[in-house]
Amino acid sequence: MDVERFDKFIKENPDIREILLSDSPGGYDDRSSTVFEFKKRIDDLKLKTFARGLCASTCAYIFLLGYERTLLANPAGKKTMLLLHPVRWIGKDDKEGTGQIQVQYTDKLNKAVSERSNGKITTELLDKMYSTDDASGGIFILREANSENKHILFSSSIKKRMRAVPISDLTPPDLGIRIDE
């Protein structure tokens, strides 16, 4: 996620009103400032956001801050999903990717997401992400329901092969997220 490149794109395309986020693992360090820079641009332009494929971390937050949020089918046959986890500062020597959770930044982002969704995505739901073991775990919001017919799952660590388990009966539309082809 590159704010400068996005600014250049906006300058060249001033009529833009929507952005597509596709197959992004997000950032690898404390990227909360990037999310807030994108939020300013989303607010200024009242941008709609679309996601396709995996949209994790920074990508998921940017997506959820759109004025209208839509999960799209992935023509590559892969599932479309969001992965939200706490902002972590991960040092160069941190081989496990555990990092230190940045609670202040994470709380601020979660509040902004909840407000943008008109309270449909609650901070109580988002607070579940604090139970992660590392940056691979978090809250998954699936476009298509899993085998248990659930859309909202949690895993403390995918890297440690911790199975993602349902944590809610809500669907993306319940959270203010549209589903489209």
N, C-alpha and C positions, 0 to 999 in steps of 0.2 A: 504494500500500500504506500504509494508515493504521492504526497501532497503536491509537490512541485510539478510533477507530471500531470496531475489532475488539474491544477491551475492552468497549465499551458493548454490542455484540452478544452477547458471551459472558455478560455480566451479565444480559441480558434472556433468554438462552437457555442456562441453565447445563448442560443435558444434551447440548450439542453435542459430537459426536465426530468430525466430518469437516468439511472446508472445500473449496469449489470455487473454483479460480482460473481465470478465463476472460478470454481476449483482453486480456492485460496486457503492455505494453511494458516494464514495470518502472519503476525510478527513473531520475532524470536527474542525480543527483549521488552522492556517497559514501553509499550506503544500507546499508552493512554493519551499522550499528547497528540499523537496522530489521529486517534478517534475524535478528539475534541476539535481538531483542525478541520476534519471532514464534517463534523456536526455543524460548524459555522457555515460551511459552504452549502450543506444540505438545507439548513435553515434559510440562508439568503436566497436560494433558488427554489425552495419548496420541492426538493427532489423526491421522486418516487424511487424506491430501490427494488431490485430484482436479484435473486440468487439462484444459482444452478450448480449442482455438484456439492462438494464439500466447501462450506463457508465457515471457517473456524476463527476463534480468537478475535483479532482486530477486525477481520472481515465480518464476523457475526454481529459485532457491536455496530459497525457502520451500517450494515443492512437494517438492523432493528431501529436505527435512528431516522430512517426514511419516513417521509410523510404518508406514504402508502407502501406497504411491504408485501412482496409477492414471491413465493417459492415456485420455481419453474421446474418442469420435467427435464431430466437430463437425457438428451438424445444419445449420449454415449452408453446408455443403459445402466449407468451407476445411479445410486440413490442421491437425492438432494437432501442435505441436512445442514443444520447449524450446530456448532459446538461452542458453548460459552463456558469459560473458566475464569478464575480470578486473574487479574493482572499480576504477573510475577516478575521480579527482577532476578534474572538468571546470570550469574557471573561466568566469566570465561572458563573458570576451573570447575564449574558445576557439571560434572559428567552425567549425573542422574537427571538433570533437568527439573530438579525440585524447586529451586529458587526460593525467594522470599516473597510471600504474598503482600501486595501493596493494597492494604485494606482501604485506605482513604480514596485512592483512585478507583478501585473496584466499586466501592459504595457510591461514588459520584456517578460512574457510568451506569450502574444498575438503577439509580434514581432517574437518570435521564431516559433510559429505556422504558421504565415504568410510566413515566410522564408521557412519553411519545405515544405509548400504546393506550393512553387514557386509563391507566390502571389495570388493563387486561393482563399484562405481564407484571405480576406483583413482585415487590422486592423480597417478599417471603419465599417465593418460588426461586428467585435468583440467588438468594442466600444459600441455597443447597450447594452451590458451587464451592463454598468454603470447605466442604468435606473432601476435596480432592487431595490426592497424594502427590501429584505432579502435574505438569502442564498438559499431559495427554488426557487427563480426566476432565469431567465437567458435565454440564447439562446438554443433552442432545435434543434438538427439535427436528423431528423427521417429517418430511413432506408426505411420504407414504407410511402408513401404519406398519408396525413390525408384526411378527407372527402372533403376538398377543393382542393385536388391534390397538396398540398404544403408540402415541406420537412423542411423548415427553419422557425421556429416559435419563438416567444418571449412571456414571461410572466413576469410581475414585481414581482409576488409572487404566487406560487401555494398554499402555506399555507393559504393565504388570499382568495383563490379560484378565483384568477384573471386568466381568460381564456387566454390560449396561442393563439396568433394571428400570422398569416403569416407576415413575414417581408421581404421575398425575393422570387423570382421565381426560384432561383437556386436549383439544386438537389445535392445529395452527389457527383456524378461523376464530376459535375461542380466545386466542391470544392477539387477535387483530391482524393476523397474517393471512393474506389471500393465497389461494392455490390456483395455478393456471398452467396451461400447456406451454 
